[in-house]
Amino acid sequence: MFEVITLGSGSAGNSMLVRSASSAFLVDAGLSAKQLSIRLDACGVRLEDLSGVLLTHEHQDHCGGLKVLLNRCNFPVYCNPMTARAMSDTGFPHANWRFFQNGCAFSLNEFTILPFQVPHDAADPVGFRISAHGACLGVLTDLGYATRNVFDVLKGIQALLIETNYDEQLLQQDMRRPWSVKQRIQSRHGHLSNAAAARVIDELDAPDLRHVILGHLSRDCNSPDLAETCVRTTLETRGRAASLYCAGQDRPSPVFGLI
């Protein structure tokens, strides 16, 4: 059995804790180091307990707290070489890098991690299939659309974190974003809308899916009610018995156990 807790998810920062009885690690570290420390402590995890951080990509809302965290505790940072290079190009200091290759599984204590490429406007962004003790979690955050490979890699998962970044109508009505930004968000290297995420779940070959966590909601162009309603309709239509939770920016989620 292992457990999953989102420490925070949204446009201002994203991080997820994955832990078992004997190890713990983060997927992304986009919250401030102070908030990450506070929220880890609330979960009963100390920084020195972490076995490392997996990075999906180099954008600040996914790695913004990492530099300060590493000043306190020099745990390994798992990413692909292009992500590390992109971070170094923006002044990120040398870290205890552990490089992986997309499509090649590696071990992190008792966990098996399979990183896979996703389409997003970053150097070499990835999602993850995280497995241990016969259970599997899929992590899909920051992608413009789901490729065939995404569906292949995530077959049979029991839990899924998937972004529901924006409501299409709210994005079109938003007066603060120029048209060029709206085009980027909606592009095939942008983000998933509520409806697009619901379609991914609908097409996913995962009959034992138990938990769906919605994440990375835009503060201005989405709401938990809109995201949950859209995805719940799909779950009910498919007859899936999965629980549905919308992760917030300001507090950790409940604990999701995978057996």
C-alpha positions as CSV (number, residue, x, y, z in Angstrom):
1,M,0.0,0.0,0.0
2,F,1.1,3.6,-0.6
3,E,-0.5,7.0,0.0
4,V,-0.9,10.1,-2.1
5,I,-1.5,13.7,-0.8
6,T,-1.5,16.8,-2.9
7,L,0.3,19.5,-0.8
8,G,-1.1,22.2,-3.1
9,S,-2.2,22.5,-6.7
10,G,-3.0,25.4,-8.9
11,S,-1.6,28.1,-11.1
12,A,0.6,29.5,-8.2
13,G,2.3,26.2,-7.3
14,N,2.1,22.4,-7.4
15,S,3.4,19.6,-5.3
16,M,2.3,16.1,-4.4
17,L,3.6,13.8,-1.6
18,V,3.8,10.1,-2.3
19,R,4.7,7.9,0.6
20,S,4.8,4.3,1.9
21,A,5.6,2.9,5.3
22,S,9.3,3.2,4.6
23,S,9.8,6.1,2.2
24,A,8.5,9.4,0.9
25,F,9.1,11.7,-2.1
26,L,7.6,14.7,-3.8
27,V,6.3,15.1,-7.3
28,D,7.2,18.7,-8.1
29,A,8.1,21.4,-5.6
30,G,6.3,24.5,-6.9
31,L,5.1,25.9,-3.6
32,S,7.4,28.0,-1.5
33,A,9.9,26.2,0.6
34,K,8.2,27.5,3.8
35,Q,4.8,26.2,2.7
36,L,6.2,22.9,1.6
37,S,7.9,22.5,5.0
38,I,4.7,23.4,6.9
39,R,2.5,21.1,4.9
40,L,5.0,18.2,5.0
41,D,5.1,18.6,8.8
42,A,1.3,18.6,8.9
43,C,1.5,15.2,7.1
44,G,4.1,13.9,9.6
45,V,7.0,14.1,7.1
46,R,10.3,15.9,7.8
47,L,12.4,17.2,4.9
48,E,15.2,14.8,5.9
49,D,12.7,12.0,5.5
50,L,12.3,12.7,1.7
51,S,14.0,10.3,-0.7
52,G,13.9,12.9,-3.4
53,V,11.8,15.1,-5.7
54,L,10.5,14.1,-9.2
55,L,10.2,17.0,-11.6
56,T,7.7,17.0,-14.4
57,H,9.2,20.1,-16.0
58,E,11.1,23.3,-15.2
59,H,8.3,25.9,-14.9
60,Q,8.3,27.9,-11.7
61,D,4.9,26.6,-10.5
62,H,6.5,23.2,-10.4
63,C,10.0,23.8,-9.1
64,G,9.8,27.3,-7.5
65,G,10.5,26.1,-3.9
66,L,13.2,23.6,-4.8
67,K,16.3,25.9,-4.5
68,V,15.6,26.8,-0.9
69,L,14.6,23.3,0.0
70,L,17.9,22.0,-1.3
71,N,19.8,24.5,0.9
72,R,18.2,22.8,3.8
73,C,18.4,19.2,2.7
74,N,20.4,18.0,-0.3
75,F,18.1,15.1,-1.4
76,P,18.2,13.8,-5.0
77,V,16.3,15.6,-7.8
78,Y,15.0,13.2,-10.5
79,C,14.4,14.7,-13.9
80,N,15.5,14.3,-17.5
81,P,18.6,16.1,-18.8
82,M,16.8,18.7,-20.8
83,T,14.8,19.8,-17.8
84,A,18.0,20.1,-15.7
85,R,19.6,22.1,-18.5
86,A,16.7,24.5,-18.8
87,M,16.8,25.1,-15.1
88,S,20.5,25.7,-15.1
89,D,20.1,28.2,-18.0
90,T,17.9,30.3,-15.7
91,G,20.4,30.3,-12.9
92,F,19.4,27.3,-10.9
93,P,22.4,26.0,-9.0
94,H,24.0,22.6,-9.3
95,A,21.8,19.9,-7.6
96,N,22.1,16.3,-6.7
97,W,20.7,15.4,-10.1
98,R,19.5,11.8,-10.9
99,F,18.7,11.8,-14.6
100,F,16.1,9.5,-16.1
101,Q,15.3,8.9,-19.7
102,N,11.7,9.3,-20.9
103,G,10.1,5.9,-21.4
104,C,12.6,4.0,-19.2
105,A,11.4,2.9,-15.8
106,F,13.6,3.3,-12.7
107,S,13.4,2.5,-9.1
108,L,13.1,4.8,-6.1
109,N,13.2,2.6,-3.1
110,E,10.3,0.2,-3.5
111,F,8.6,2.4,-6.1
112,T,8.9,1.9,-9.8
113,I,8.7,5.2,-11.7
114,L,8.0,5.4,-15.4
115,P,8.3,8.9,-16.9
116,F,6.7,9.5,-20.2
117,Q,6.7,12.6,-22.6
118,V,3.7,14.9,-22.7
119,P,3.0,17.8,-25.0
120,H,3.6,21.1,-23.2
121,D,5.6,24.3,-23.8
122,A,8.6,23.3,-21.7
123,A,12.0,21.8,-22.5
124,D,11.1,18.1,-22.1
125,P,7.9,17.8,-19.9
126,V,6.8,14.4,-18.6
127,G,4.0,12.6,-16.7
128,F,4.6,9.7,-14.4
129,R,3.3,6.2,-13.8
130,I,4.2,5.5,-10.2
131,S,3.8,1.9,-9.0
132,A,4.4,-0.1,-5.8
133,H,2.9,-3.1,-4.0
134,G,0.7,-3.8,-7.0
135,A,-1.0,-0.3,-7.1
136,C,-0.4,2.4,-9.7
137,L,-0.8,6.2,-9.8
138,G,-0.9,8.3,-12.9
139,V,0.3,11.9,-12.9
140,L,-0.9,14.1,-15.8
141,T,-0.3,17.7,-15.2
142,D,0.5,20.4,-17.8
143,L,-0.3,18.9,-21.2
144,G,-2.1,20.3,-24.2
145,Y,-3.6,16.9,-25.2
146,A,-3.2,13.2,-24.4
147,T,-1.2,11.3,-26.9
148,R,-1.8,7.7,-27.7
149,N,1.3,6.9,-25.6
150,V,-0.3,8.5,-22.6
151,F,-3.3,6.1,-22.8
152,D,-0.9,3.2,-23.3
153,V,1.3,4.0,-20.3
154,L,-1.7,4.6,-18.0
155,K,-3.6,1.4,-18.6
156,G,-4.8,-0.2,-15.5
157,I,-4.0,2.6,-13.0
158,Q,-5.9,2.8,-9.7
159,A,-5.5,6.6,-9.2
160,L,-5.0,9.6,-11.4
161,L,-4.0,13.2,-10.8
162,I,-5.1,15.1,-13.9
163,E,-5.1,18.8,-14.6
164,T,-8.4,20.6,-15.2
165,N,-6.8,23.9,-15.9
166,Y,-9.6,26.0,-17.3
167,D,-13.3,26.2,-18.3
168,E,-13.4,27.1,-21.9
169,Q,-16.2,29.7,-21.6
170,L,-14.5,31.5,-18.7
171,L,-11.2,31.6,-20.5
172,Q,-12.8,33.2,-23.6
173,Q,-14.5,35.8,-21.3
174,D,-11.4,36.6,-19.4
175,M,-10.4,40.3,-20.0
176,R,-7.0,40.1,-18.4
177,R,-5.4,37.7,-20.7
178,P,-4.5,38.8,-24.3
179,W,-5.6,36.6,-27.2
180,S,-2.1,35.3,-27.7
181,V,-2.0,33.9,-24.1
182,K,-5.4,32.3,-24.6
183,Q,-4.2,30.7,-27.7
184,R,-1.2,29.3,-25.9
185,I,-3.3,27.9,-23.1
186,Q,-5.7,26.2,-25.5
187,S,-3.0,24.9,-27.9
188,R,-1.7,21.4,-28.2
189,H,1.2,22.4,-26.1
190,G,-0.8,24.2,-23.5
191,H,-3.2,22.9,-20.8
192,L,-6.2,20.6,-20.5
193,S,-9.6,22.2,-20.1
194,N,-12.3,20.6,-17.9
195,A,-13.9,19.0,-20.9
196,A,-10.6,17.8,-22.3
197,A,-9.7,16.2,-19.0
198,A,-13.1,14.5,-18.8
199,R,-12.5,13.1,-22.3
200,V,-9.2,11.6,-21.2
201,I,-10.8,9.9,-18.2
202,D,-13.6,8.6,-20.5
203,E,-11.1,7.0,-22.9
204,L,-8.7,5.7,-20.2
205,D,-8.5,1.9,-20.0
206,A,-8.5,1.7,-16.2
207,P,-11.5,-0.4,-15.0
208,D,-10.1,-0.4,-11.4
209,L,-9.7,3.4,-11.2
210,R,-10.6,4.3,-7.6
211,H,-9.4,7.9,-7.2
212,V,-9.5,10.9,-9.6
213,I,-7.8,14.1,-8.3
214,L,-8.3,17.2,-10.3
215,G,-5.5,19.7,-10.2
216,H,-3.8,22.8,-11.5
217,L,-7.0,24.8,-11.7
218,S,-6.7,28.4,-13.0
219,R,-7.6,30.9,-10.3
220,D,-9.4,33.2,-12.8
221,C,-10.7,30.8,-15.5
222,N,-12.1,27.9,-13.5
223,S,-13.7,26.8,-10.3
224,P,-13.9,23.6,-8.3
225,D,-17.6,23.4,-9.0
226,L,-17.2,23.7,-12.7
227,A,-14.3,21.2,-12.9
228,E,-16.0,18.6,-10.6
229,T,-19.4,18.8,-12.3
230,C,-17.8,18.3,-15.7
231,V,-15.7,15.3,-14.7
232,R,-18.4,13.8,-12.4
233,T,-20.8,13.6,-15.4
234,T,-18.3,11.6,-17.3
235,L,-17.5,9.3,-14.4
236,E,-21.2,8.6,-13.9
237,T,-21.8,8.1,-17.6
238,R,-19.0,5.5,-17.7
239,G,-20.3,3.8,-14.5
240,R,-17.0,4.4,-12.8
241,A,-17.1,4.2,-9.0
242,A,-14.0,6.4,-8.5
243,S,-14.0,9.0,-5.9
244,L,-13.5,12.6,-7.2
245,Y,-11.6,15.3,-5.4
246,C,-10.6,18.8,-6.5
247,A,-7.1,19.8,-5.2
248,G,-6.8,23.3,-3.9
249,Q,-3.9,25.8,-3.7
250,D,-4.0,26.6,-0.1
251,R,-4.1,23.3,1.9
252,P,-3.2,19.6,1.6
253,S,-5.7,17.1,0.3
254,P,-7.0,14.2,2.3
255,V,-4.9,11.0,2.2
256,F,-5.6,8.7,-0.8
257,G,-4.6,5.2,-0.1
258,L,-3.7,2.8,-2.9
259,I,-3.8,-0.9,-2.3
